[in-house]
Amino acid sequence: MANAFFSDLLATISERGRTLLRRGDSADTRRDADGLIELCDALLSGRGEASGTAIAREVLDIYRELDAAGRRAFFEGLVRDFGPDRERLSKAIEKWRAKPSDEDASSLHFASEPRRQELIRRLNRAPGGTGDLVNMRADLLGMMNGHTDLAALDRDVSHLLSSWFNRGFLVLRRIDWSTPANILEKIIRYEAVHEISDWDDLRRRIDPVDRRCYAFFHPAMVDEPLIFVEVALTETMPGAIAPLLAVDRKHLPIERARTAVFYSISNTQRGLGGISFGSFLIKQVVEELRRELPKLDTFVTLSPVPGFMPWVKQDKDLPLSDEDREVLKRLDDSKWFESPETAALLRSVLEPLAAHYFLKARTPKGRLIDSVARFHLGNGARLERINWLGDLSPKGMRESAGIMVNYLYRLDDIEKNHEAYANDGEVVASSAVKKLLKSEGRRLLDMRLS
């Protein structure tokens, strides 16, 4: 109710400001990129609160009407015309060089701030402004696509969004069948790991006693989940996704649950890319589950491996013999997994290769190739198990030849594992995974001796 009251108050202020603007010269505003830049200059001119809020709303409304070319021209204008005040910055630099002091350092800091940062702050005051700015950054990311001409603008926008969406502002809410329908619709739409086919499928994931779903929300976007996680409560660590999602599965009595399985984590807002909530979400959900179900003693994921098959197909330096490469050609048959003989041959090659992928392979910049692995290992999890044919869906077969993995969150080891990965790039893995890598080593030795 407090959020609704505040939103109504902002809308009232904005509407009164619009009335004032209609009596002035706003009606003549050009509704193109150049006119939008002029309106942004007006917004920074220091008018009153009501008119400023109205201008901010007007900027966001006109931006929404622009086509892709107009939006790019607008972004280019923000880069070109809304940087730091160079004269003010030069004076601050000279003063600092003449006699450095804490006060001069502070002046230098504020003088170096681009004008567009203050513009973005003022745009955020408009009713619904936060969500519009998140959507605007999604457009910006789509236009960058490896180009650097808009990078300065993106740094400014992401800097402010990181502050506004820090953990202190986020609210954890459980999603269940009593959650408003408009939010449930978004859960269906935003699910990015295992598609939710319909309302019945959604209900099977959030309504039974042995299923949970949690999401982070922001007070300025109360109906928009920012990230959500789906959880299955089981007796043991699972190795395949199909039994967890089966239509006719038997529900587990809650008193028998000992394992919480995080089997799907979906970010929903592209405009918040690079602003991480996932680690906070998992840790808080673990605390929620431990309070509710003290007998839970294992917290584990059942995760996809989206980068594995692209790596297999593109990497020229795979640790494979000529015989192994011949075996991999059997992947061209989309039904290979239905043949026990073919599946066994491919398993002997792909499982050690998967261990190498996680433990040894790196990008040219020295990072782990797999984005899911970077996320969980960076959060302090341990690579616990590689699961053969864990996901037989078309997506799972295409991305990872059906391989899934378990990352184990052992609470006493999270900090130690995180430090090992963050400081030394070490992948903390179970002996079972390391053993697969040893079998790869034995095969390479045989290749050299033959």
Contacts in CASP RR format, 6 or more apart in sequence:
PFRMAT RR
TARGET T0000
AUTHOR 0000-0000-0000
METHOD contacts of the structure
MODEL  1
MANAFFSDLLATISERGRTLLRRGDSADTRRDADGLIELCDALLSGRGEA
SGTAIAREVLDIYRELDAAGRRAFFEGLVRDFGPDRERLSKAIEKWRAKP
SDEDASSLHFASEPRRQELIRRLNRAPGGTGDLVNMRADLLGMMNGHTDL
AALDRDVSHLLSSWFNRGFLVLRRIDWSTPANILEKIIRYEAVHEISDWD
DLRRRIDPVDRRCYAFFHPAMVDEPLIFVEVALTETMPGAIAPLLAVDRK
HLPIERARTAVFYSISNTQRGLGGISFGSFLIKQVVEELRRELPKLDTFV
TLSPVPGFMPWVKQDKDLPLSDEDREVLKRLDDSKWFESPETAALLRSVL
EPLAAHYFLKARTPKGRLIDSVARFHLGNGARLERINWLGDLSPKGMRES
AGIMVNYLYRLDDIEKNHEAYANDGEVVASSAVKKLLKSEGRRLLDMRLS
3 219 0 8 1.000
3 222 0 8 1.000
7 127 0 8 1.000
7 128 0 8 1.000
10 53 0 8 1.000
10 125 0 8 1.000
10 126 0 8 1.000
10 127 0 8 1.000
10 128 0 8 1.000
11 127 0 8 1.000
13 49 0 8 1.000
13 50 0 8 1.000
13 53 0 8 1.000
13 54 0 8 1.000
14 50 0 8 1.000
14 53 0 8 1.000
14 54 0 8 1.000
14 56 0 8 1.000
14 57 0 8 1.000
14 126 0 8 1.000
14 127 0 8 1.000
15 54 0 8 1.000
16 50 0 8 1.000
16 54 0 8 1.000
17 50 0 8 1.000
17 51 0 8 1.000
17 52 0 8 1.000
17 53 0 8 1.000
17 54 0 8 1.000
18 26 0 8 1.000
18 54 0 8 1.000
18 57 0 8 1.000
18 58 0 8 1.000
20 50 0 8 1.000
20 51 0 8 1.000
20 54 0 8 1.000
21 27 0 8 1.000
21 51 0 8 1.000
21 54 0 8 1.000
21 55 0 8 1.000
21 58 0 8 1.000
26 55 0 8 1.000
26 58 0 8 1.000
29 35 0 8 1.000
29 38 0 8 1.000
29 39 0 8 1.000
29 58 0 8 1.000
29 62 0 8 1.000
30 36 0 8 1.000
30 38 0 8 1.000
31 62 0 8 1.000
31 65 0 8 1.000
32 66 0 8 1.000
32 70 0 8 1.000
33 66 0 8 1.000
33 70 0 8 1.000
33 71 0 8 1.000
33 73 0 8 1.000
33 74 0 8 1.000
33 77 0 8 1.000
34 73 0 8 1.000
35 62 0 8 1.000
36 59 0 8 1.000
36 62 0 8 1.000
36 63 0 8 1.000
36 66 0 8 1.000
36 74 0 8 1.000
37 74 0 8 1.000
37 77 0 8 1.000
37 78 0 8 1.000
37 81 0 8 1.000
39 55 0 8 1.000
39 58 0 8 1.000
39 59 0 8 1.000
39 62 0 8 1.000
40 59 0 8 1.000
40 78 0 8 1.000
40 82 0 8 1.000
40 119 0 8 1.000
42 55 0 8 1.000
43 52 0 8 1.000
43 55 0 8 1.000
43 56 0 8 1.000
43 59 0 8 1.000
43 119 0 8 1.000
43 122 0 8 1.000
43 123 0 8 1.000
44 115 0 8 1.000
44 118 0 8 1.000
44 119 0 8 1.000
44 122 0 8 1.000
46 52 0 8 1.000
47 55 0 8 1.000
52 122 0 8 1.000
52 125 0 8 1.000
53 125 0 8 1.000
53 126 0 8 1.000
53 127 0 8 1.000
56 122 0 8 1.000
56 123 0 8 1.000
56 124 0 8 1.000
56 125 0 8 1.000
56 126 0 8 1.000
56 129 0 8 1.000
57 126 0 8 1.000
57 127 0 8 1.000
57 129 0 8 1.000
59 123 0 8 1.000
59 126 0 8 1.000
60 123 0 8 1.000
60 126 0 8 1.000
60 128 0 8 1.000
60 129 0 8 1.000
60 132 0 8 1.000
60 136 0 8 1.000
63 71 0 8 1.000
63 74 0 8 1.000
63 132 0 8 1.000
63 136 0 8 1.000
64 132 0 8 1.000
66 74 0 8 1.000
68 143 0 8 1.000
71 139 0 8 1.000
71 143 0 8 1.000
72 143 0 8 1.000
75 140 0 8 1.000
75 143 0 8 1.000
75 150 0 8 1.000
75 153 0 8 1.000
76 149 0 8 1.000
76 150 0 8 1.000
78 116 0 8 1.000
78 119 0 8 1.000
78 153 0 8 1.000
79 116 0 8 1.000
79 149 0 8 1.000
79 150 0 8 1.000
79 152 0 8 1.000
79 153 0 8 1.000
82 114 0 8 1.000
82 115 0 8 1.000
82 116 0 8 1.000
82 119 0 8 1.000
83 114 0 8 1.000
83 115 0 8 1.000
83 116 0 8 1.000
83 152 0 8 1.000
84 111 0 8 1.000
84 112 0 8 1.000
84 113 0 8 1.000
84 114 0 8 1.000
84 115 0 8 1.000
85 111 0 8 1.000
85 115 0 8 1.000
88 111 0 8 1.000
89 108 0 8 1.000
89 111 0 8 1.000
89 112 0 8 1.000
91 111 0 8 1.000
92 104 0 8 1.000
92 107 0 8 1.000
92 108 0 8 1.000
92 111 0 8 1.000
92 112 0 8 1.000
93 108 0 8 1.000
95 104 0 8 1.000
95 107 0 8 1.000
95 108 0 8 1.000
96 104 0 8 1.000
96 105 0 8 1.000
96 107 0 8 1.000
96 108 0 8 1.000
114 152 0 8 1.000
114 156 0 8 1.000
116 153 0 8 1.000
116 156 0 8 1.000
117 156 0 8 1.000
117 159 0 8 1.000
117 160 0 8 1.000
120 133 0 8 1.000
120 156 0 8 1.000
120 157 0 8 1.000
120 160 0 8 1.000
121 160 0 8 1.000
123 129 0 8 1.000
123 132 0 8 1.000
123 133 0 8 1.000
124 130 0 8 1.000
124 133 0 8 1.000
124 160 0 8 1.000
124 164 0 8 1.000
126 132 0 8 1.000
128 220 0 8 1.000
129 220 0 8 1.000
130 164 0 8 1.000
130 218 0 8 1.000
130 220 0 8 1.000
130 221 0 8 1.000
131 220 0 8 1.000
131 221 0 8 1.000
131 224 0 8 1.000
133 157 0 8 1.000
133 161 0 8 1.000
134 161 0 8 1.000
134 221 0 8 1.000
134 269 0 8 1.000
134 271 0 8 1.000
134 272 0 8 1.000
135 271 0 8 1.000
136 157 0 8 1.000
137 154 0 8 1.000
137 157 0 8 1.000
137 158 0 8 1.000
137 161 0 8 1.000
137 271 0 8 1.000
137 272 0 8 1.000
138 269 0 8 1.000
138 270 0 8 1.000
138 271 0 8 1.000
140 150 0 8 1.000
140 153 0 8 1.000
140 154 0 8 1.000
140 157 0 8 1.000
141 154 0 8 1.000
141 270 0 8 1.000
141 271 0 8 1.000
141 273 0 8 1.000
143 150 0 8 1.000
144 150 0 8 1.000
144 151 0 8 1.000
144 154 0 8 1.000
158 273 0 8 1.000
158 274 0 8 1.000
158 275 0 8 1.000
161 271 0 8 1.000
161 272 0 8 1.000
161 275 0 8 1.000
162 275 0 8 1.000
164 218 0 8 1.000
164 220 0 8 1.000
165 218 0 8 1.000
165 226 0 8 1.000
165 272 0 8 1.000
165 275 0 8 1.000
165 277 0 8 1.000
167 277 0 8 1.000
167 280 0 8 1.000
169 218 0 8 1.000
169 219 0 8 1.000
170 216 0 8 1.000
170 217 0 8 1.000
170 218 0 8 1.000
170 226 0 8 1.000
170 277 0 8 1.000
170 280 0 8 1.000
171 216 0 8 1.000
171 217 0 8 1.000
171 218 0 8 1.000
171 219 0 8 1.000
172 214 0 8 1.000
172 215 0 8 1.000
172 216 0 8 1.000
172 281 0 8 1.000
172 284 0 8 1.000
172 285 0 8 1.000
172 288 0 8 1.000
173 179 0 8 1.000
173 214 0 8 1.000
173 215 0 8 1.000
173 216 0 8 1.000
173 217 0 8 1.000
174 212 0 8 1.000
174 213 0 8 1.000
174 214 0 8 1.000
174 288 0 8 1.000
175 183 0 8 1.000
175 184 0 8 1.000
175 187 0 8 1.000
175 206 0 8 1.000
175 213 0 8 1.000
175 214 0 8 1.000
175 215 0 8 1.000
175 225 0 8 1.000
175 228 0 8 1.000
176 206 0 8 1.000
176 207 0 8 1.000
176 213 0 8 1.000
177 203 0 8 1.000
177 206 0 8 1.000
177 207 0 8 1.000
179 206 0 8 1.000
180 223 0 8 1.000
182 223 0 8 1.000
183 223 0 8 1.000
183 225 0 8 1.000
184 199 0 8 1.000
184 202 0 8 1.000
186 223 0 8 1.000
186 224 0 8 1.000
186 225 0 8 1.000
186 268 0 8 1.000
187 196 0 8 1.000
187 202 0 8 1.000
187 206 0 8 1.000
187 213 0 8 1.000
187 215 0 8 1.000
187 225 0 8 1.000
187 228 0 8 1.000
188 196 0 8 1.000
188 198 0 8 1.000
188 199 0 8 1.000
188 202 0 8 1.000
190 225 0 8 1.000
190 228 0 8 1.000
190 266 0 8 1.000
190 268 0 8 1.000
191 264 0 8 1.000
191 266 0 8 1.000
192 264 0 8 1.000
192 266 0 8 1.000
192 267 0 8 1.000
193 263 0 8 1.000
193 264 0 8 1.000
193 265 0 8 1.000
193 266 0 8 1.000
193 304 0 8 1.000
194 241 0 8 1.000
194 245 0 8 1.000
194 263 0 8 1.000
194 264 0 8 1.000
194 393 0 8 1.000
195 395 0 8 1.000
196 202 0 8 1.000
196 205 0 8 1.000
201 245 0 8 1.000
204 211 0 8 1.000
204 245 0 8 1.000
204 247 0 8 1.000
205 211 0 8 1.000
205 213 0 8 1.000
205 230 0 8 1.000
205 245 0 8 1.000
206 212 0 8 1.000
206 213 0 8 1.000
206 230 0 8 1.000
208 251 0 8 1.000
209 251 0 8 1.000
209 252 0 8 1.000
209 253 0 8 1.000
209 254 0 8 1.000
210 232 0 8 1.000
210 233 0 8 1.000
210 234 0 8 1.000
210 251 0 8 1.000
210 252 0 8 1.000
210 253 0 8 1.000
210 254 0 8 1.000
210 257 0 8 1.000
211 230 0 8 1.000
211 231 0 8 1.000
211 232 0 8 1.000
211 233 0 8 1.000
212 230 0 8 1.000
212 231 0 8 1.000
212 233 0 8 1.000
212 260 0 8 1.000
212 285 0 8 1.000
212 289 0 8 1.000
213 228 0 8 1.000
213 229 0 8 1.000
213 230 0 8 1.000
213 231 0 8 1.000
214 228 0 8 1.000
214 229 0 8 1.000
214 231 0 8 1.000
214 281 0 8 1.000
214 284 0 8 1.000
214 285 0 8 1.000
214 288 0 8 1.000
215 225 0 8 1.000
215 226 0 8 1.000
215 227 0 8 1.000
215 228 0 8 1.000
215 229 0 8 1.000
216 225 0 8 1.000
216 226 0 8 1.000
216 227 0 8 1.000
216 228 0 8 1.000
216 277 0 8 1.000
216 280 0 8 1.000
216 281 0 8 1.000
217 224 0 8 1.000
217 225 0 8 1.000
217 226 0 8 1.000
218 224 0 8 1.000
218 226 0 8 1.000
224 268 0 8 1.000
224 269 0 8 1.000
225 268 0 8 1.000
226 267 0 8 1.000
226 268 0 8 1.000
226 269 0 8 1.000
226 272 0 8 1.000
226 277 0 8 1.000
227 265 0 8 1.000
227 266 0 8 1.000
227 267 0 8 1.000
227 268 0 8 1.000
227 277 0 8 1.000
227 278 0 8 1.000
227 281 0 8 1.000
228 265 0 8 1.000
228 266 0 8 1.000
228 268 0 8 1.000
228 281 0 8 1.000
229 262 0 8 1.000
229 264 0 8 1.000
229 265 0 8 1.000
229 266 0 8 1.000
229 278 0 8 1.000
229 281 0 8 1.000
229 282 0 8 1.000
229 285 0 8 1.000
230 262 0 8 1.000
230 263 0 8 1.000
230 264 0 8 1.000
230 265 0 8 1.000
231 260 0 8 1.000
231 261 0 8 1.000
231 262 0 8 1.000
231 263 0 8 1.000
231 285 0 8 1.000
231 289 0 8 1.000
232 238 0 8 1.000
232 244 0 8 1.000
232 260 0 8 1.000
232 261 0 8 1.000
232 263 0 8 1.000
233 252 0 8 1.000
233 254 0 8 1.000
233 257 0 8 1.000
233 259 0 8 1.000
233 260 0 8 1.000
233 261 0 8 1.000
233 293 0 8 1.000
233 296 0 8 1.000
234 244 0 8 1.000
234 252 0 8 1.000
234 257 0 8 1.000
234 258 0 8 1.000
234 259 0 8 1.000
234 261 0 8 1.000
235 252 0 8 1.000
235 256 0 8 1.000
235 257 0 8 1.000
235 258 0 8 1.000
235 259 0 8 1.000
236 258 0 8 1.000
236 259 0 8 1.000
237 259 0 8 1.000
237 261 0 8 1.000
237 298 0 8 1.000
237 300 0 8 1.000
237 384 0 8 1.000
237 385 0 8 1.000
237 406 0 8 1.000
237 408 0 8 1.000
238 244 0 8 1.000
238 261 0 8 1.000
238 263 0 8 1.000
238 302 0 8 1.000
238 406 0 8 1.000
239 302 0 8 1.000
239 385 0 8 1.000
239 387 0 8 1.000
239 390 0 8 1.000
239 404 0 8 1.000
239 406 0 8 1.000
240 302 0 8 1.000
240 387 0 8 1.000
240 389 0 8 1.000
240 390 0 8 1.000
240 391 0 8 1.000
240 404 0 8 1.000
241 263 0 8 1.000
241 302 0 8 1.000
241 390 0 8 1.000
241 391 0 8 1.000
241 393 0 8 1.000
241 404 0 8 1.000
242 390 0 8 1.000
242 391 0 8 1.000
242 392 0 8 1.000
243 249 0 8 1.000
244 261 0 8 1.000
244 263 0 8 1.000
244 302 0 8 1.000
254 293 0 8 1.000
255 295 0 8 1.000
257 293 0 8 1.000
257 295 0 8 1.000
257 296 0 8 1.000
258 295 0 8 1.000
258 296 0 8 1.000
258 297 0 8 1.000
258 298 0 8 1.000
259 296 0 8 1.000
259 297 0 8 1.000
259 298 0 8 1.000
259 299 0 8 1.000
259 300 0 8 1.000
260 286 0 8 1.000
260 289 0 8 1.000
260 296 0 8 1.000
260 298 0 8 1.000
260 299 0 8 1.000
260 300 0 8 1.000
261 300 0 8 1.000
261 301 0 8 1.000
261 302 0 8 1.000
262 282 0 8 1.000
262 285 0 8 1.000
262 299 0 8 1.000
262 300 0 8 1.000
262 301 0 8 1.000
262 302 0 8 1.000
263 301 0 8 1.000
263 302 0 8 1.000
263 303 0 8 1.000
265 278 0 8 1.000
265 281 0 8 1.000
265 282 0 8 1.000
267 273 0 8 1.000
267 277 0 8 1.000
278 375 0 8 1.000
278 379 0 8 1.000
279 375 0 8 1.000
279 378 0 8 1.000
279 379 0 8 1.000
282 379 0 8 1.000
282 409 0 8 1.000
283 379 0 8 1.000
286 299 0 8 1.000
286 409 0 8 1.000
286 411 0 8 1.000
289 296 0 8 1.000
289 299 0 8 1.000
290 296 0 8 1.000
298 408 0 8 1.000
299 408 0 8 1.000
299 409 0 8 1.000
299 410 0 8 1.000
299 411 0 8 1.000
300 384 0 8 1.000
300 406 0 8 1.000
300 407 0 8 1.000
300 408 0 8 1.000
300 409 0 8 1.000
301 376 0 8 1.000
301 381 0 8 1.000
301 405 0 8 1.000
301 406 0 8 1.000
301 407 0 8 1.000
301 409 0 8 1.000
302 387 0 8 1.000
302 404 0 8 1.000
302 406 0 8 1.000
303 372 0 8 1.000
303 376 0 8 1.000
303 404 0 8 1.000
303 405 0 8 1.000
303 406 0 8 1.000
303 407 0 8 1.000
304 372 0 8 1.000
304 391 0 8 1.000
304 396 0 8 1.000
304 399 0 8 1.000
304 400 0 8 1.000
304 404 0 8 1.000
305 354 0 8 1.000
305 357 0 8 1.000
305 370 0 8 1.000
305 372 0 8 1.000
305 373 0 8 1.000
305 399 0 8 1.000
305 400 0 8 1.000
305 403 0 8 1.000
305 404 0 8 1.000
305 405 0 8 1.000
306 370 0 8 1.000
306 371 0 8 1.000
306 372 0 8 1.000
306 399 0 8 1.000
306 400 0 8 1.000
307 369 0 8 1.000
307 370 0 8 1.000
307 371 0 8 1.000
307 399 0 8 1.000
307 400 0 8 1.000
308 354 0 8 1.000
308 357 0 8 1.000
308 370 0 8 1.000
308 399 0 8 1.000
308 400 0 8 1.000
308 401 0 8 1.000
308 403 0 8 1.000
309 398 0 8 1.000
309 399 0 8 1.000
309 400 0 8 1.000
309 401 0 8 1.000
310 399 0 8 1.000
311 357 0 8 1.000
311 361 0 8 1.000
311 369 0 8 1.000
312 318 0 8 1.000
312 328 0 8 1.000
312 350 0 8 1.000
312 353 0 8 1.000
312 401 0 8 1.000
315 361 0 8 1.000
318 353 0 8 1.000
318 356 0 8 1.000
319 353 0 8 1.000
319 356 0 8 1.000
319 440 0 8 1.000
319 441 0 8 1.000
319 444 0 8 1.000
320 328 0 8 1.000
320 349 0 8 1.000
320 353 0 8 1.000
321 443 0 8 1.000
321 444 0 8 1.000
321 447 0 8 1.000
324 349 0 8 1.000
324 443 0 8 1.000
327 345 0 8 1.000
327 346 0 8 1.000
327 348 0 8 1.000
327 349 0 8 1.000
328 346 0 8 1.000
328 349 0 8 1.000
328 350 0 8 1.000
330 336 0 8 1.000
330 342 0 8 1.000
330 345 0 8 1.000
330 346 0 8 1.000
331 346 0 8 1.000
331 401 0 8 1.000
333 342 0 8 1.000
334 397 0 8 1.000
336 342 0 8 1.000
336 343 0 8 1.000
336 346 0 8 1.000
337 343 0 8 1.000
337 389 0 8 1.000
337 392 0 8 1.000
337 397 0 8 1.000
337 402 0 8 1.000
343 389 0 8 1.000
346 401 0 8 1.000
347 388 0 8 1.000
350 388 0 8 1.000
350 401 0 8 1.000
350 403 0 8 1.000
351 386 0 8 1.000
351 388 0 8 1.000
351 403 0 8 1.000
351 436 0 8 1.000
352 436 0 8 1.000
352 437 0 8 1.000
352 439 0 8 1.000
352 440 0 8 1.000
352 441 0 8 1.000
352 443 0 8 1.000
353 440 0 8 1.000
354 386 0 8 1.000
354 403 0 8 1.000
354 405 0 8 1.000
354 436 0 8 1.000
355 386 0 8 1.000
355 433 0 8 1.000
355 434 0 8 1.000
355 436 0 8 1.000
355 437 0 8 1.000
355 440 0 8 1.000
356 437 0 8 1.000
356 440 0 8 1.000
357 369 0 8 1.000
357 370 0 8 1.000
358 368 0 8 1.000
358 370 0 8 1.000
358 373 0 8 1.000
358 383 0 8 1.000
358 386 0 8 1.000
358 405 0 8 1.000
358 427 0 8 1.000
358 429 0 8 1.000
358 433 0 8 1.000
359 427 0 8 1.000
359 429 0 8 1.000
359 433 0 8 1.000
359 434 0 8 1.000
359 437 0 8 1.000
360 437 0 8 1.000
361 368 0 8 1.000
361 369 0 8 1.000
362 368 0 8 1.000
362 369 0 8 1.000
363 369 0 8 1.000
367 374 0 8 1.000
368 374 0 8 1.000
368 377 0 8 1.000
368 427 0 8 1.000
373 383 0 8 1.000
373 405 0 8 1.000
373 427 0 8 1.000
376 407 0 8 1.000
377 383 0 8 1.000
377 407 0 8 1.000
377 417 0 8 1.000
377 421 0 8 1.000
377 427 0 8 1.000
377 428 0 8 1.000
378 417 0 8 1.000
378 418 0 8 1.000
378 421 0 8 1.000
378 422 0 8 1.000
379 409 0 8 1.000
379 414 0 8 1.000
379 418 0 8 1.000
380 409 0 8 1.000
380 413 0 8 1.000
380 414 0 8 1.000
380 415 0 8 1.000
380 417 0 8 1.000
380 418 0 8 1.000
380 421 0 8 1.000
380 428 0 8 1.000
381 407 0 8 1.000
381 408 0 8 1.000
381 409 0 8 1.000
381 414 0 8 1.000
381 417 0 8 1.000
382 407 0 8 1.000
382 408 0 8 1.000
382 410 0 8 1.000
382 413 0 8 1.000
382 417 0 8 1.000
382 428 0 8 1.000
382 429 0 8 1.000
382 430 0 8 1.000
383 405 0 8 1.000
383 407 0 8 1.000
383 427 0 8 1.000
383 428 0 8 1.000
383 429 0 8 1.000
383 430 0 8 1.000
383 433 0 8 1.000
384 405 0 8 1.000
384 406 0 8 1.000
384 407 0 8 1.000
384 408 0 8 1.000
384 429 0 8 1.000
384 430 0 8 1.000
384 432 0 8 1.000
384 433 0 8 1.000
385 405 0 8 1.000
385 406 0 8 1.000
385 430 0 8 1.000
385 432 0 8 1.000
385 433 0 8 1.000
386 403 0 8 1.000
386 405 0 8 1.000
386 432 0 8 1.000
386 433 0 8 1.000
386 436 0 8 1.000
387 403 0 8 1.000
387 404 0 8 1.000
387 405 0 8 1.000
387 406 0 8 1.000
388 402 0 8 1.000
388 403 0 8 1.000
389 402 0 8 1.000
389 403 0 8 1.000
390 402 0 8 1.000
390 403 0 8 1.000
390 404 0 8 1.000
391 397 0 8 1.000
391 400 0 8 1.000
391 402 0 8 1.000
391 403 0 8 1.000
391 404 0 8 1.000
392 402 0 8 1.000
396 402 0 8 1.000
408 430 0 8 1.000
413 428 0 8 1.000
417 428 0 8 1.000
420 426 0 8 1.000
420 428 0 8 1.000
421 427 0 8 1.000
421 428 0 8 1.000
END
